[in-house]
């Protein structure tokens, strides 16, 4: 984050999102302010809160993508939720506090994955030792069984094994070295062996009004010893399973949880989509009765509050909230004044036209035409698009958005699927590879019926 200036953030976002410079500048400044805040004294940090952002614009113009790419850029915990999923307290449905709980879960997964990567070499070595034991003895060593209370509080010591002779030891070590060499070369990958894995199954109980179910196995995991089960798998699969188990053992989950909660509190980004769907005055009855109630419940989170989770209390004071909505039917002014005040930065995203569609098709790192070309190349079809074909697709998308609902860039997915339907259906293990060039005539032929139907819509009452 220290190396990313606002200009550099915008430059990175430009690689994936076309246009919308005002929104990019707003999120880039908000991101940089987080770094600036981290350089202040603790007293000053407590006074500086994030300036939340409200994005207003039609669907498919890049609102969600800007927030998602921003979080990925700095590896920050990110959660996207739709405001319409939540209901006012007192109604059956998800409560808004589950937003913070879900963000903490995301943060824990991120930190845990990072910690596992740091111990990957050690975990691989531990898994290899376990594999060699299994390969050498033919089956996994059985865990001691007996009275559960003995297993918890300590079982009597087992008699010591008889000492082996020097010749037996040399034979065993020689055999182990031979197996290690075969394992390293991949000669044993398809061999089937038996391994013992932890049985993670449990009885899940779902309680109405709660955002998640309670797993009975997890509740008693700290009291009873873990239950084991035997699986017969290939050596390749066994290595993967044993390596994952070893990484789990090496990672300190208390440290992971502490770090994850801190990262969620200080660097978490929550994207509230469809915020316009909970705007508007109360009807007093019917399915929309809790609209304003949802806003009232969201308000404490955005203002800054403490949410109790199973990992302890989590503060939302310094989380960055980015809300977005089309506001076709309702207006921003229909939101509660208190909620409007918690989103001081308001940016208007521009609708997309033919010129933007042409850029979206070709320029971004994950451009649509690059995706379809790579997909069909896997089946031996080398696809190319002429400039007039790209122009025809963009023009058709722009026209559809004007005559029908404005879906923004999402319209391009529908059009490309229709244009490439025959090619995608007939492609499959083509040998030798074939080269196909898509031109404007091909695009018009495969959208001719749609062109005519849509051109007549304006005459139909």
C-alpha positions as CSV (number, residue, x, y, z in Angstrom):
1,X,0.0,0.0,0.0
2,X,2.9,2.3,0.7
3,X,4.1,2.0,-2.9
4,X,0.7,2.7,-4.5
5,X,0.0,6.3,-5.1
6,X,-3.5,7.3,-6.2
7,X,-2.3,7.7,-9.8
8,X,-0.8,4.2,-9.7
9,X,-4.0,2.8,-8.3
10,X,-6.0,4.4,-11.2
11,X,-3.5,3.0,-13.7
12,X,-3.9,-0.5,-12.3
13,X,-7.7,-0.2,-12.4
14,X,-7.5,1.0,-16.0
15,X,-6.1,-2.4,-16.9
16,X,-9.5,-4.0,-16.2
17,X,-12.1,-1.3,-16.3
18,X,-12.9,1.1,-19.1
19,X,-13.8,4.7,-18.3
20,X,-15.4,5.8,-15.0
21,X,-12.4,8.0,-14.1
22,X,-14.4,9.8,-11.3
23,X,-15.1,6.6,-9.5
24,X,-11.5,5.3,-9.9
25,X,-10.1,8.6,-8.5
26,X,-12.5,8.4,-5.5
27,X,-11.6,4.9,-4.5
28,X,-7.9,5.5,-5.1
29,X,-7.9,8.5,-2.7
30,X,-9.8,6.5,-0.1
31,X,-7.2,3.7,-0.4
32,X,-4.3,6.1,0.0
33,X,-5.9,7.8,3.0
34,X,-5.8,4.4,4.7
35,X,-2.0,4.4,4.3
36,X,-1.7,8.0,5.4
37,X,-3.8,7.2,8.5
38,X,-1.4,4.4,9.4
39,X,1.4,6.9,9.7
40,X,-0.3,9.0,12.3
41,X,-0.1,8.7,16.0
42,X,-2.5,6.4,17.8
43,X,-4.5,9.4,19.1
44,X,-4.8,10.9,15.6
45,X,-5.7,7.5,14.1
46,X,-8.6,7.1,16.4
47,X,-10.1,10.4,15.1
48,X,-9.7,9.7,11.4
49,X,-12.4,7.5,9.9
50,X,-12.8,6.3,6.3
51,X,-14.8,8.5,3.9
52,X,-17.4,6.0,2.6
53,X,-18.4,6.2,-1.1
54,X,-21.7,6.0,-2.8
55,X,-21.6,5.0,-6.5
56,X,-24.6,5.9,-8.6
57,X,-25.0,4.5,-12.1
58,X,-26.8,1.9,-14.2
59,X,-26.1,-1.8,-14.1
60,X,-23.1,-3.2,-15.9
61,X,-20.9,0.0,-15.9
62,X,-18.2,-1.3,-13.5
63,X,-19.4,-0.4,-10.0
64,X,-18.7,-3.9,-8.5
65,X,-15.6,-4.5,-10.6
66,X,-14.0,-1.3,-9.3
67,X,-14.5,-2.3,-5.7
68,X,-13.4,-5.9,-6.3
69,X,-10.2,-5.0,-8.1
70,X,-9.4,-2.4,-5.5
71,X,-9.5,-5.0,-2.7
72,X,-7.5,-7.5,-4.8
73,X,-4.9,-4.8,-5.5
74,X,-3.9,-4.4,-1.8
75,X,-5.0,-7.9,-0.7
76,X,-7.6,-6.5,1.7
77,X,-10.6,-8.5,3.1
78,X,-13.5,-7.8,0.7
79,X,-17.1,-8.7,0.9
80,X,-19.9,-8.0,-1.6
81,X,-23.5,-8.2,-0.3
82,X,-26.8,-7.2,-1.7
83,X,-28.8,-4.9,0.5
84,X,-32.0,-6.7,-0.6
85,X,-30.9,-9.9,1.2
86,X,-31.5,-8.4,4.6
87,X,-34.6,-7.7,6.5
88,X,-35.5,-5.5,9.4
89,X,-35.0,-7.0,12.9
90,X,-38.1,-8.9,13.9
91,X,-38.6,-10.4,10.4
92,X,-37.4,-13.8,9.3
93,X,-34.3,-13.4,7.2
94,X,-30.6,-12.4,7.5
95,X,-29.7,-9.7,9.9
96,X,-27.2,-7.0,8.9
97,X,-24.7,-8.0,11.6
98,X,-24.0,-11.2,9.5
99,X,-22.2,-8.8,7.0
100,X,-19.4,-8.2,9.5
101,X,-19.3,-11.9,10.5
102,X,-18.9,-12.9,6.9
103,X,-16.1,-10.4,6.4
104,X,-14.2,-11.8,9.3
105,X,-14.6,-15.3,7.9
106,X,-13.2,-14.0,4.6
107,X,-10.3,-12.4,6.4
108,X,-9.5,-15.6,8.3
109,X,-9.4,-17.6,5.1
110,X,-7.0,-15.1,3.6
111,X,-4.6,-15.0,6.6
112,X,-4.8,-18.7,7.0
113,X,-3.9,-19.3,3.3
114,X,-1.0,-16.9,3.6
115,X,0.3,-18.6,6.8
116,X,0.0,-22.1,5.1
117,X,2.1,-20.8,2.2
118,X,4.9,-19.8,4.5
119,X,5.0,-23.3,6.1
120,X,4.5,-25.1,2.7
121,X,8.1,-26.5,2.6
122,X,7.9,-27.9,6.1
123,X,4.4,-29.3,5.5
124,X,5.6,-31.1,2.4
125,X,8.5,-32.7,4.3
126,X,6.1,-33.8,7.1
127,X,3.7,-35.3,4.5
128,X,6.6,-37.1,2.8
129,X,7.6,-38.7,6.1
130,X,4.1,-39.9,6.7
131,X,3.8,-41.3,3.2
132,X,7.1,-43.2,3.5
133,X,5.9,-44.7,6.8
134,X,2.7,-45.9,5.1
135,X,4.5,-47.2,2.0
136,X,7.0,-49.0,4.2
137,X,4.6,-50.6,6.6
138,X,1.7,-51.1,4.1
139,X,-0.9,-49.4,6.2
140,X,-1.2,-46.4,8.6
141,X,-0.4,-46.9,12.2
142,X,-3.6,-47.2,14.2
143,X,-4.4,-44.7,16.9
144,X,-4.7,-46.1,20.4
145,X,-8.3,-47.0,21.2
146,X,-10.0,-47.6,24.5
147,X,-12.0,-45.8,27.1
148,X,-12.8,-42.2,25.8
149,X,-11.9,-40.8,29.3
150,X,-8.6,-42.6,29.1
151,X,-7.9,-41.0,25.7
152,X,-8.7,-37.6,27.1
153,X,-6.8,-37.8,30.4
154,X,-4.1,-40.1,29.3
155,X,-3.8,-43.8,28.6
156,X,-1.4,-46.2,30.3
157,X,2.0,-46.3,28.6
158,X,2.4,-49.0,26.0
159,X,5.2,-51.5,26.3
160,X,8.4,-50.5,24.6
161,X,9.1,-52.1,21.2
162,X,12.0,-54.6,21.0
163,X,15.2,-53.1,19.8
164,X,16.2,-53.9,16.2
165,X,19.5,-55.2,15.1
166,X,22.0,-53.1,13.1
167,X,21.4,-55.2,10.0
168,X,17.6,-54.8,10.3
169,X,18.1,-51.0,10.8
170,X,20.3,-50.8,7.6
171,X,17.7,-52.8,5.6
172,X,14.9,-50.5,6.8
173,X,16.8,-47.3,6.0
174,X,17.9,-48.7,2.6
175,X,14.3,-49.6,1.8
176,X,13.2,-46.1,3.0
177,X,15.7,-44.4,0.8
178,X,14.6,-46.4,-2.2
179,X,11.0,-45.5,-1.6
180,X,11.9,-41.8,-1.2
181,X,13.7,-41.9,-4.5
182,X,10.7,-43.5,-6.2
183,X,8.3,-41.0,-4.5
184,X,10.4,-38.1,-5.7
185,X,10.5,-39.3,-9.3
186,X,6.7,-39.8,-9.4
187,X,6.9,-43.6,-10.0
188,X,4.5,-44.3,-7.2
189,X,1.8,-41.6,-7.9
190,X,-0.8,-44.1,-9.1
191,X,-0.3,-46.7,-6.4
192,X,-3.3,-47.1,-4.1
193,X,-2.7,-46.8,-0.3
194,X,-4.8,-46.5,2.8
195,X,-4.5,-43.3,4.9
196,X,-6.2,-42.1,8.1
197,X,-7.9,-38.7,7.9
198,X,-9.9,-36.7,10.3
199,X,-13.6,-37.2,10.0
200,X,-14.9,-33.6,9.8
201,X,-18.5,-34.7,9.4
202,X,-21.0,-33.5,12.0
203,X,-24.6,-32.9,12.6
204,X,-25.6,-29.4,11.4
205,X,-28.5,-27.7,13.2
206,X,-30.0,-24.7,11.5
207,X,-31.8,-22.2,13.7
208,X,-34.4,-19.8,12.2
209,X,-33.2,-16.2,12.2
210,X,-29.5,-17.1,12.4
211,X,-27.2,-16.6,9.4
212,X,-25.4,-20.0,9.8
213,X,-26.0,-23.4,11.2
214,X,-24.4,-24.9,14.3
215,X,-22.1,-27.9,13.7
216,X,-22.3,-30.3,16.7
217,X,-18.9,-31.8,15.7
218,X,-17.2,-28.4,15.9
219,X,-18.8,-27.7,19.3
220,X,-17.3,-30.8,20.9
221,X,-14.0,-30.8,18.9
222,X,-12.1,-29.3,21.9
223,X,-13.5,-31.9,24.4
224,X,-13.4,-35.2,22.5
225,X,-10.4,-36.5,20.5
226,X,-10.8,-36.1,16.7
227,X,-12.5,-39.0,15.0
228,X,-10.5,-40.7,12.3
229,X,-11.6,-42.7,9.2
230,X,-9.6,-44.7,6.7
231,X,-9.6,-43.8,3.0
232,X,-8.1,-45.7,0.1
233,X,-6.5,-43.2,-2.3
234,X,-3.7,-42.8,-4.8
235,X,-0.3,-41.7,-3.6
236,X,-0.7,-38.4,-5.4
237,X,-4.0,-37.7,-3.6
238,X,-2.6,-38.9,-0.3
239,X,0.3,-36.5,-0.5
240,X,-2.1,-33.6,-1.1
241,X,-4.3,-34.6,1.8
242,X,-1.4,-35.2,4.2
243,X,0.3,-32.0,3.2
244,X,-2.9,-30.1,3.9
245,X,-3.2,-31.7,7.3
246,X,0.4,-31.0,8.1
247,X,-0.1,-27.3,7.1
248,X,-3.1,-27.2,9.4
249,X,-1.0,-28.5,12.3
250,X,1.8,-26.0,11.7
251,X,-0.4,-22.9,11.6
252,X,-1.2,-21.2,14.9
253,X,-5.0,-20.5,14.6
254,X,-5.0,-18.2,17.6
255,X,-2.5,-15.9,15.8
256,X,-4.4,-16.3,12.5
257,X,-7.7,-15.2,14.2
258,X,-6.1,-12.3,16.0
259,X,-4.4,-11.0,12.7
260,X,-7.6,-11.6,10.7
261,X,-9.8,-9.7,13.0
262,X,-7.3,-6.8,13.0
263,X,-7.2,-6.8,9.2
264,X,-10.9,-6.9,8.9
265,X,-11.3,-4.0,11.3
266,X,-8.6,-1.8,9.8
267,X,-8.5,-2.7,6.1
268,X,-11.9,-4.5,5.4
269,X,-13.9,-3.3,2.4
270,X,-17.7,-3.9,2.4
271,X,-19.5,-3.4,-0.9
272,X,-23.2,-2.8,-0.4
273,X,-24.9,-3.4,-3.8
274,X,-28.5,-2.7,-4.7
275,X,-28.7,0.0,-2.0
276,X,-31.3,1.8,-4.1
277,X,-33.7,-1.2,-3.6
278,X,-34.1,-0.4,0.1
279,X,-34.7,3.3,-0.5
280,X,-38.1,4.8,-0.5
281,X,-40.9,5.6,1.9
282,X,-42.7,2.9,3.9
283,X,-45.8,1.4,2.3
284,X,-47.1,0.2,5.7
285,X,-47.9,-3.3,4.4
286,X,-46.8,-5.9,1.9
287,X,-43.3,-7.2,1.0
288,X,-41.6,-3.7,1.2
289,X,-42.6,-3.0,4.8
290,X,-39.0,-3.4,6.1
291,X,-37.2,-1.2,3.6
292,X,-36.6,1.7,5.9
293,X,-35.9,-0.8,8.7
294,X,-33.0,-2.3,6.7
295,X,-31.5,1.2,6.4
296,X,-31.9,1.8,10.1
297,X,-30.1,-1.5,10.8
298,X,-27.3,-0.8,8.3
299,X,-26.8,2.7,9.8
300,X,-25.0,1.6,13.0
301,X,-22.5,-0.6,11.0
302,X,-21.6,2.3,8.7
303,X,-21.4,4.8,11.6
304,X,-19.2,2.5,13.6
305,X,-20.3,-0.1,16.1
306,X,-19.1,-3.4,17.7
307,X,-20.5,-6.7,16.5
308,X,-20.1,-9.8,18.6
309,X,-18.8,-12.8,16.6
310,X,-17.5,-16.2,17.6
311,X,-14.0,-14.8,17.3
312,X,-14.8,-12.0,19.7
313,X,-16.0,-8.4,19.3
314,X,-15.3,-6.7,16.0
315,X,-15.4,-2.9,15.5
316,X,-16.7,-1.5,12.2
317,X,-15.4,2.1,12.8
318,X,-12.6,1.9,10.3
319,X,-14.0,-0.4,7.7
320,X,-14.5,1.2,4.3
321,X,-18.1,0.9,3.0
322,X,-18.8,1.4,-0.7
323,X,-22.5,1.4,-1.6
324,X,-23.9,1.3,-5.1
325,X,-27.2,1.4,-6.9
326,X,-28.8,2.4,-10.2
327,X,-31.5,4.6,-8.6
328,X,-33.8,4.3,-11.6
329,X,-37.0,4.3,-9.6
330,X,-35.9,5.8,-6.3
331,X,-33.5,8.7,-5.7
332,X,-30.5,9.1,-3.5
333,X,-32.5,11.6,-1.5
334,X,-34.9,8.8,-0.6
335,X,-32.3,7.2,1.6
336,X,-32.4,8.1,5.3
337,X,-30.7,11.5,5.8
338,X,-28.4,9.9,8.5
339,X,-27.4,7.2,6.0
340,X,-26.7,9.7,3.3
341,X,-24.5,11.6,5.6
342,X,-22.3,8.5,6.2
343,X,-21.5,8.4,2.5
344,X,-19.9,11.8,2.0
345,X,-18.3,10.9,-1.4
346,X,-20.9,10.5,-4.1
347,X,-19.8,9.6,-7.7
348,X,-21.9,9.3,-10.8
349,X,-20.9,6.5,-13.2
350,X,-21.5,7.2,-16.9
351,X,-23.6,4.9,-19.1
352,X,-21.6,2.9,-21.7
353,X,-21.9,3.5,-25.4
354,X,-20.5,2.0,-28.7
355,X,-17.0,3.4,-28.2
356,X,-16.7,2.0,-24.7
357,X,-18.0,-1.4,-25.8
358,X,-15.3,-1.6,-28.4
359,X,-12.6,-0.9,-25.8
360,X,-14.2,-3.4,-23.4
361,X,-14.0,-6.1,-26.0
362,X,-10.3,-5.7,-26.7
363,X,-8.3,-3.6,-24.2
364,X,-8.6,-4.9,-20.6
365,X,-6.3,-7.7,-19.4
366,X,-9.3,-10.0,-19.2
367,X,-11.1,-8.7,-22.3
368,X,-14.1,-10.7,-23.5
369,X,-12.6,-11.5,-26.9
370,X,-9.4,-12.8,-25.3
371,X,-11.5,-15.1,-23.0
372,X,-13.5,-16.6,-25.9
373,X,-10.4,-17.0,-28.1
374,X,-8.6,-18.8,-25.3
375,X,-11.6,-21.1,-24.6
376,X,-12.0,-22.2,-28.2
377,X,-8.2,-22.5,-28.7
378,X,-8.4,-25.4,-26.1
379,X,-10.6,-27.3,-28.6
380,X,-8.3,-26.5,-31.6
381,X,-10.2,-23.5,-33.0
382,X,-8.0,-20.4,-33.6
383,X,-10.5,-17.6,-33.5
384,X,-9.9,-14.0,-34.7
385,X,-12.1,-11.0,-34.9
386,X,-11.8,-8.3,-37.6
387,X,-12.1,-4.6,-36.7
388,X,-15.5,-4.3,-38.4
389,X,-16.8,-7.4,-36.5
390,X,-15.8,-5.7,-33.2
391,X,-17.5,-2.5,-34.3
392,X,-20.7,-4.4,-35.3
393,X,-20.9,-6.2,-31.9
394,X,-20.4,-2.9,-30.1
395,X,-23.0,-1.2,-32.2
396,X,-25.5,-4.0,-31.7
397,X,-24.9,-3.9,-27.9
398,X,-25.5,-0.2,-27.8
399,X,-28.7,-0.5,-29.8
400,X,-30.1,-3.3,-27.6
401,X,-29.4,-1.2,-24.5
402,X,-31.3,1.7,-26.0
403,X,-34.3,-0.4,-27.2
404,X,-34.5,-2.7,-24.2
405,X,-33.3,-2.6,-20.6
406,X,-29.8,-1.1,-20.3
407,X,-27.6,-3.9,-19.1
408,X,-24.4,-2.1,-19.7
409,X,-21.4,-4.3,-20.6
410,X,-23.3,-7.4,-19.5
411,X,-25.1,-7.2,-22.8
412,X,-21.9,-8.1,-24.6
413,X,-21.9,-11.6,-23.0
414,X,-25.4,-12.3,-24.4
415,X,-24.4,-11.1,-27.9
416,X,-21.1,-13.0,-28.0
417,X,-22.8,-16.2,-26.9
418,X,-25.3,-15.9,-29.7
419,X,-22.6,-15.0,-32.3
420,X,-20.3,-17.9,-31.3
421,X,-23.0,-20.5,-30.5
422,X,-22.6,-22.6,-33.7
423,X,-18.8,-22.5,-33.4
424,X,-18.8,-23.4,-29.7
425,X,-21.3,-26.3,-30.4
426,X,-19.3,-27.8,-33.3
427,X,-15.9,-27.4,-31.8
428,X,-14.4,-30.3,-30.0
429,X,-11.0,-32.0,-30.3
430,X,-10.4,-30.5,-33.8
431,X,-7.2,-32.0,-35.3
432,X,-5.5,-30.3,-37.1
433,X,-6.5,-26.9,-35.6
434,X,-8.6,-24.7,-37.8
435,X,-8.5,-20.9,-38.1
436,X,-11.7,-18.9,-38.2
437,X,-12.1,-15.2,-38.8
438,X,-15.2,-13.4,-37.6
439,X,-16.2,-10.4,-39.7
440,X,-19.1,-8.0,-39.6
441,X,-21.2,-10.0,-42.1
442,X,-20.9,-13.1,-39.8
443,X,-22.0,-11.0,-36.8
444,X,-25.1,-9.6,-38.7
445,X,-26.1,-13.0,-40.0
446,X,-26.2,-14.5,-36.5
447,X,-28.1,-11.5,-35.1
448,X,-30.3,-10.7,-38.1
449,X,-33.6,-11.9,-36.5
450,X,-32.8,-10.0,-33.4
451,X,-32.0,-6.8,-35.3
452,X,-35.4,-6.9,-37.1
453,X,-37.4,-7.8,-34.0
454,X,-35.8,-5.0,-32.0
455,X,-36.1,-2.4,-34.8
456,X,-39.9,-3.0,-34.8
457,X,-40.3,-2.7,-31.0
458,X,-40.6,1.1,-31.1
459,X,-43.8,0.7,-33.3
460,X,-45.5,-1.7,-30.9
461,X,-47.7,-0.1,-28.2
